[in-house]
Amino acid sequence: MQNINIRRVFALFSYVACLAAAPALAQVGPIQPVLVTEGKVEATHNRPDLDDDYSVPVDVRVGPDGVVTSAVVSESTKNTVADGLAAAYMRDKTFLPGLNVKGQPVASTVKVTVNMYKRGKKNVVRVTIKPPPMAVESERVKKMMCADFIFEVNRLVEEAGIRDASLEVLPYMSAHMYMAQKDVPSELQEKFWDQWPATLRKIVDRCEKDQLKFYYTEVLVPALDGMLPSREMETAAAH
């Protein structure tokens, strides 16, 4: 408890200094580029018919203005048409730029997978983003105040047009951190993910009301403890 209070004093000092110096910025970085989706999980794709479904890994370089400067297939599917379509698709996309530890936009690279498949008779595409290493993101999450968390969630929703942030990098990896920490039994994991979007909304609401709390230890963990009562956890573990 004493360590948390000391960390809160330093966090408060940094937060006030940040407000005095400039508009609100992320205080805990770095943050990798975020794909602007305009609320669409998948999109129709104007492409020639392919002989199969393809998932193409692409390294995307994003400038500090969010514009893609290069998109290179990192591992060929052995279908040059599919590879070319995936790289071309990413070159036309827009991102929120990556941010450094000071919350400043910087050029950075993000790894994505371009999934091309059929939805009925339509050619569609869905891009999935590879998250940063869990060890790196875990350390970042543990340092975050609610102010940092709210900044990132607002950025996802308001600037990237993402309607459901529950599976985006920060919230999703935070949930995985909790599951590992609490050793959530496999029997409860489906229930956990079913309830996660609604629980995330509660976490956002609580963080908005007290932005000087620590996001993970003081808000997320208690919220998820309430979602999966200890009695239910103990029963599942016993079986």
Protein Blocks (a to p, Z undefined) as FASTA:
>chain_A
ZZmmmmmmmmmmmmmmmmmmpccddfbdcddddddekhpabdcddddddfbdcddddddd
ddfkopafbdcdfbdghiaklmmmmmmmmmmpccdddddfkopacddddddddddddehj
accdddddddddfklmmmmmmmpcfklmmmmmmmmmmmnopablmlgmklmmmmmmmmmm
nopafklmmmmmmmmmmmmmmmmmmmmmmmmbcfklmmmmmmmmmmmgfklmmmmmmZZ
